[in-house]
Amino acid sequence: MFIRRINVTPGQYRRVRDLIVDLHRVQREQIPLQSHEVLLVAFSYESDSGKVKMTYLASAPRRVQVEFSPDLARVLGYCPNFRYTQRHSRVTECNQSFLWTLMRALLYSLKSWYRHGWYCL
């Protein structure tokens, strides 16, 4: 079995698209692939649904699997500790919109601030 760990650059990404660009860049470095070669797994952001789509190269070996770290899975809207294959990549029960994930985090923070009296009038 051929395993590559793709680690994104730690930091704050202003947009989901910036994170996707980094995922693609690191994938090219780790496999390695030239800039003109097609990625084994490509990610795209669908702004109308707010979801990150994962697409496998049609000629990719069937053994290509993707497993996200728990934090990255949460940000992208995928299930943590789950290995995605070509048949699981399109739609999953864990796919959430990126915006919805951010809204839940913001509401949780606001509730915490209010509960502790850390708010301004």
TORBA-168450 format. One record per residue: residue number from 1; residue in three letters; x negated, z negated, y negated of N, C-alpha, C in turn. Coordinates in nm, 3 decimals. Layout:
# TORBA-168450
SITE|resi|resn|n_X|n_Z|n_Y|ca_X|ca_Z|ca_Y|c_X|c_Z|c_Y
SITE|NUM|ALA|X|Z|Y|X|Z|Y|X|Z|Y
...
***
This chain:
# TORBA-168450
SITE|resi|resn|n_X|n_Z|n_Y|ca_X|ca_Z|ca_Y|c_X|c_Z|c_Y
SITE|1|MET|-0.084|0.000|0.118|0.000|0.000|0.000|-0.089|0.000|-0.124
SITE|2|PHE|-0.051|0.075|-0.221|-0.126|0.091|-0.346|-0.055|0.011|-0.454
SITE|3|ILE|-0.122|-0.090|-0.510|-0.060|-0.176|-0.610|-0.140|-0.171|-0.739
SITE|4|ARG|-0.070|-0.156|-0.849|-0.130|-0.162|-0.982|-0.050|-0.260|-1.065
SITE|5|ARG|-0.118|-0.351|-1.129|-0.051|-0.445|-1.218|-0.061|-0.389|-1.360
SITE|6|ILE|0.052|-0.365|-1.419|0.057|-0.310|-1.554|0.092|-0.426|-1.649
SITE|7|ASN|-0.004|-0.467|-1.727|0.017|-0.576|-1.822|0.025|-0.520|-1.963
SITE|8|VAL|0.137|-0.546|-2.028|0.150|-0.501|-2.166|0.065|-0.590|-2.256
SITE|9|THR|0.031|-0.539|-2.371|-0.048|-0.613|-2.467|0.036|-0.727|-2.522
SITE|10|PRO|-0.013|-0.852|-2.512|0.064|-0.964|-2.566|0.080|-0.950|-2.717
SITE|11|GLY|0.196|-0.985|-2.767|0.219|-0.979|-2.910|0.366|-0.964|-2.941
SITE|12|GLN|0.395|-0.950|-3.067|0.533|-0.931|-3.111|0.555|-0.783|-3.140
SITE|13|TYR|0.656|-0.727|-3.077|0.690|-0.586|-3.097|0.810|-0.579|-3.190
SITE|14|ARG|0.800|-0.499|-3.293|0.908|-0.490|-3.392|1.030|-0.417|-3.336
SITE|15|ARG|1.004|-0.320|-3.248|1.112|-0.242|-3.189|1.089|-0.228|-3.039
SITE|16|VAL|1.198|-0.205|-2.967|1.188|-0.183|-2.822|1.103|-0.061|-2.795
SITE|17|ARG|1.115|0.040|-2.879|1.037|0.163|-2.860|0.886|0.135|-2.865
SITE|18|ASP|0.844|0.040|-2.948|0.701|0.004|-2.954|0.655|-0.057|-2.821
SITE|19|LEU|0.739|-0.138|-2.761|0.708|-0.197|-2.631|0.699|-0.088|-2.524
SITE|20|ILE|0.789|0.008|-2.529|0.790|0.118|-2.432|0.664|0.202|-2.447
SITE|21|VAL|0.623|0.230|-2.569|0.500|0.307|-2.593|0.382|0.233|-2.531
SITE|22|ASP|0.378|0.102|-2.546|0.269|0.024|-2.488|0.276|0.025|-2.335
SITE|23|LEU|0.395|0.015|-2.278|0.410|0.025|-2.132|0.354|0.157|-2.080
SITE|24|HIS|0.384|0.266|-2.148|0.334|0.398|-2.108|0.183|0.407|-2.123
SITE|25|ARG|0.131|0.355|-2.234|-0.014|0.359|-2.259|-0.090|0.283|-2.150
SITE|26|VAL|-0.045|0.163|-2.120|-0.113|0.081|-2.020|-0.101|0.142|-1.881
SITE|27|GLN|0.013|0.203|-1.851|0.031|0.270|-1.722|-0.069|0.385|-1.707
SITE|28|ARG|-0.090|0.460|-1.813|-0.187|0.570|-1.809|-0.328|0.517|-1.785
SITE|29|GLU|-0.362|0.404|-1.846|-0.495|0.346|-1.830|-0.516|0.290|-1.690
SITE|30|GLN|-0.416|0.225|-1.634|-0.431|0.157|-1.507|-0.427|0.249|-1.386
SITE|31|ILE|-0.358|0.363|-1.394|-0.340|0.444|-1.272|-0.463|0.526|-1.233
SITE|32|PRO|-0.541|0.586|-1.307|-0.539|0.639|-1.443|-0.475|0.778|-1.449
SITE|33|LEU|-0.418|0.807|-1.562|-0.357|0.937|-1.588|-0.409|0.991|-1.721
SITE|34|GLN|-0.423|1.121|-1.727|-0.461|1.185|-1.853|-0.337|1.197|-1.942
SITE|35|SER|-0.357|1.222|-2.069|-0.244|1.227|-2.163|-0.145|1.339|-2.131
SITE|36|HIS|-0.191|1.445|-2.065|-0.100|1.556|-2.033|-0.028|1.536|-1.899
SITE|37|GLU|-0.070|1.438|-1.819|-0.007|1.414|-1.688|0.120|1.332|-1.705
SITE|38|VAL|0.218|1.361|-1.619|0.347|1.294|-1.625|0.335|1.154|-1.563
SITE|39|LEU|0.402|1.057|-1.625|0.402|0.919|-1.575|0.480|0.908|-1.445
SITE|40|LEU|0.438|0.818|-1.357|0.513|0.794|-1.233|0.648|0.730|-1.265
SITE|41|VAL|0.648|0.638|-1.360|0.770|0.572|-1.404|0.773|0.577|-1.557
SITE|42|ALA|0.876|0.638|-1.611|0.889|0.649|-1.757|1.006|0.562|-1.803
SITE|43|PHE|0.991|0.504|-1.919|1.095|0.420|-1.977|1.144|0.486|-2.105
SITE|44|SER|1.273|0.471|-2.131|1.330|0.522|-2.255|1.437|0.425|-2.302
SITE|45|TYR|1.456|0.422|-2.433|1.555|0.333|-2.493|1.675|0.415|-2.535
SITE|46|GLU|1.790|0.376|-2.487|1.914|0.444|-2.523|1.981|0.364|-2.633
SITE|47|SER|1.971|0.412|-2.756|2.020|0.335|-2.871|2.171|0.317|-2.870
SITE|48|ASP|2.244|0.412|-2.813|2.390|0.397|-2.813|2.437|0.284|-2.723
SITE|49|SER|2.370|0.263|-2.609|2.409|0.155|-2.518|2.320|0.032|-2.534
SITE|50|GLY|2.204|0.049|-2.598|2.112|-0.064|-2.615|2.037|-0.098|-2.488
SITE|51|LYS|2.031|-0.006|-2.392|1.965|-0.032|-2.264|1.834|0.044|-2.253
SITE|52|VAL|1.745|-0.012|-2.174|1.620|0.053|-2.142|1.638|0.120|-2.006
SITE|53|LYS|1.613|0.250|-2.003|1.631|0.329|-1.880|1.496|0.351|-1.816
SITE|54|MET|1.492|0.340|-1.684|1.371|0.361|-1.608|1.390|0.487|-1.523
SITE|55|THR|1.299|0.584|-1.535|1.310|0.709|-1.463|1.182|0.734|-1.384
SITE|56|TYR|1.198|0.759|-1.255|1.083|0.789|-1.170|1.054|0.938|-1.170
SITE|57|LEU|0.928|0.972|-1.161|0.887|1.110|-1.145|0.946|1.162|-1.014
SITE|58|ALA|1.009|1.279|-1.018|1.077|1.332|-0.899|0.982|1.346|-0.780
SITE|59|SER|0.857|1.382|-0.805|0.763|1.400|-0.695|0.682|1.274|-0.666
SITE|60|ALA|0.723|1.161|-0.724|0.650|1.035|-0.700|0.669|0.992|-0.555
SITE|61|PRO|0.565|0.930|-0.498|0.580|0.880|-0.361|0.695|0.780|-0.353
SITE|62|ARG|0.764|0.779|-0.241|0.879|0.690|-0.224|0.839|0.542|-0.232
SITE|63|ARG|0.714|0.512|-0.213|0.671|0.373|-0.213|0.646|0.316|-0.353
SITE|64|VAL|0.667|0.394|-0.456|0.647|0.343|-0.591|0.757|0.242|-0.621
SITE|65|GLN|0.715|0.121|-0.659|0.808|0.014|-0.692|0.768|-0.047|-0.825
SITE|66|VAL|0.866|-0.100|-0.894|0.841|-0.167|-1.022|0.898|-0.308|-1.012
SITE|67|GLU|0.814|-0.405|-1.046|0.859|-0.544|-1.054|0.812|-0.600|-1.188
SITE|68|PHE|0.906|-0.650|-1.266|0.875|-0.702|-1.399|0.846|-0.851|-1.393
SITE|69|SER|0.764|-0.898|-1.486|0.749|-1.042|-1.503|0.884|-1.096|-1.552
SITE|70|PRO|0.912|-1.224|-1.532|1.042|-1.277|-1.577|1.069|-1.254|-1.726
SITE|71|ASP|0.969|-1.274|-1.810|0.990|-1.257|-1.954|1.015|-1.111|-1.991
SITE|72|LEU|0.935|-1.021|-1.936|0.953|-0.879|-1.966|1.087|-0.829|-1.911
SITE|73|ALA|1.124|-0.874|-1.792|1.254|-0.836|-1.735|1.368|-0.877|-1.826
SITE|74|ARG|1.360|-0.997|-1.879|1.465|-1.048|-1.968|1.475|-0.963|-2.095
SITE|75|VAL|1.360|-0.929|-2.152|1.359|-0.849|-2.275|1.413|-0.709|-2.250
SITE|76|LEU|1.376|-0.649|-2.138|1.418|-0.512|-2.109|1.557|-0.503|-2.047
SITE|77|GLY|1.612|-0.617|-2.003|1.745|-0.617|-1.944|1.747|-0.591|-1.795
SITE|78|TYR|1.639|-0.623|-1.727|1.633|-0.606|-1.582|1.623|-0.741|-1.512
SITE|79|CYS|1.644|-0.741|-1.381|1.638|-0.865|-1.303|1.492|-0.905|-1.280
SITE|80|PRO|1.459|-1.032|-1.303|1.324|-1.078|-1.270|1.310|-1.093|-1.118
SITE|81|ASN|1.188|-1.085|-1.070|1.156|-1.104|-0.928|1.235|-1.009|-0.837
SITE|82|PHE|1.255|-0.886|-0.883|1.323|-0.784|-0.804|1.238|-0.660|-0.808
SITE|83|ARG|1.216|-0.599|-0.693|1.137|-0.475|-0.687|1.230|-0.355|-0.694
SITE|84|TYR|1.215|-0.280|-0.801|1.297|-0.161|-0.820|1.231|-0.041|-0.754
SITE|85|THR|1.312|0.037|-0.687|1.266|0.162|-0.627|1.345|0.274|-0.694
SITE|86|GLN|1.323|0.396|-0.649|1.393|0.510|-0.710|1.545|0.495|-0.701
SITE|87|ARG|1.594|0.438|-0.597|1.741|0.427|-0.585|1.799|0.311|-0.666
SITE|88|HIS|1.716|0.215|-0.711|1.765|0.103|-0.791|1.741|0.120|-0.940
SITE|89|SER|1.673|0.224|-0.980|1.621|0.230|-1.116|1.726|0.261|-1.223
SITE|90|ARG|1.832|0.326|-1.190|1.925|0.373|-1.294|2.011|0.261|-1.353
SITE|91|VAL|2.095|0.202|-1.271|2.188|0.100|-1.320|2.181|-0.021|-1.229
SITE|92|THR|2.169|-0.137|-1.287|2.168|-0.260|-1.207|2.266|-0.357|-1.268
SITE|93|GLU|2.304|-0.455|-1.188|2.397|-0.556|-1.238|2.331|-0.644|-1.344
SITE|94|CYS|2.201|-0.643|-1.353|2.131|-0.726|-1.451|2.104|-0.652|-1.580
SITE|95|ASN|2.126|-0.522|-1.585|2.101|-0.449|-1.710|2.188|-0.505|-1.821
SITE|96|GLN|2.124|-0.554|-1.924|2.194|-0.604|-2.041|2.137|-0.528|-2.159
SITE|97|SER|2.214|-0.522|-2.263|2.159|-0.455|-2.381|2.056|-0.544|-2.446
SITE|98|PHE|1.955|-0.484|-2.502|1.850|-0.558|-2.571|1.909|-0.637|-2.687
SITE|99|LEU|2.004|-0.575|-2.757|2.067|-0.641|-2.871|2.142|-0.766|-2.826
SITE|100|TRP|2.213|-0.759|-2.714|2.287|-0.874|-2.664|2.191|-0.987|-2.629
SITE|101|THR|2.079|-0.958|-2.570|1.980|-1.059|-2.537|1.928|-1.127|-2.664
SITE|102|LEU|1.900|-1.048|-2.767|1.854|-1.106|-2.893|1.962|-1.192|-2.958
SITE|103|MET|2.086|-1.146|-2.954|2.196|-1.223|-3.014|2.213|-1.358|-2.944
SITE|104|ARG|2.204|-1.360|-2.812|2.216|-1.487|-2.740|2.104|-1.582|-2.779
SITE|105|ALA|1.982|-1.530|-2.790|1.869|-1.614|-2.829|1.888|-1.668|-2.971
SITE|106|LEU|1.937|-1.585|-3.061|1.961|-1.628|-3.198|2.069|-1.735|-3.205
SITE|107|LEU|2.179|-1.715|-3.133|2.286|-1.814|-3.132|2.239|-1.947|-3.074
SITE|108|TYR|2.160|-1.941|-2.969|2.106|-2.063|-2.910|2.019|-2.137|-3.011
SITE|109|SER|1.935|-2.064|-3.085|1.848|-2.125|-3.186|1.930|-2.188|-3.298
SITE|110|LEU|2.032|-2.116|-3.344|2.117|-2.169|-3.451|2.189|-2.296|-3.408
SITE|111|LYS|2.238|-2.299|-3.284|2.304|-2.419|-3.233|2.207|-2.536|-3.229
SITE|112|SER|2.084|-2.510|-3.185|1.983|-2.616|-3.179|1.951|-2.669|-3.317
SITE|113|TRP|1.935|-2.579|-3.413|1.903|-2.620|-3.550|2.017|-2.704|-3.608
SITE|114|TYR|2.138|-2.660|-3.586|2.253|-2.731|-3.640|2.266|-2.869|-3.574
SITE|115|ARG|2.248|-2.876|-3.443|2.258|-3.002|-3.369|2.156|-3.103|-3.418
SITE|116|HIS|2.039|-3.058|-3.457|1.933|-3.147|-3.500|1.933|-3.168|-3.651
SITE|117|GLY|2.028|-3.109|-3.720|2.036|-3.125|-3.865|1.935|-3.046|-3.943
SITE|118|TRP|1.877|-2.940|-3.881|1.777|-2.858|-3.948|1.843|-2.736|-4.009
SITE|119|TYR|1.920|-2.757|-4.109|1.985|-2.642|-4.173|1.985|-2.665|-4.324
SITE|120|CYS|1.999|-2.558|-4.396|1.998|-2.564|-4.542|2.134|-2.525|-4.595
SITE|121|LEU|2.173|-2.586|-4.702|2.300|-2.550|-4.766|2.275|-2.465|-4.887
***
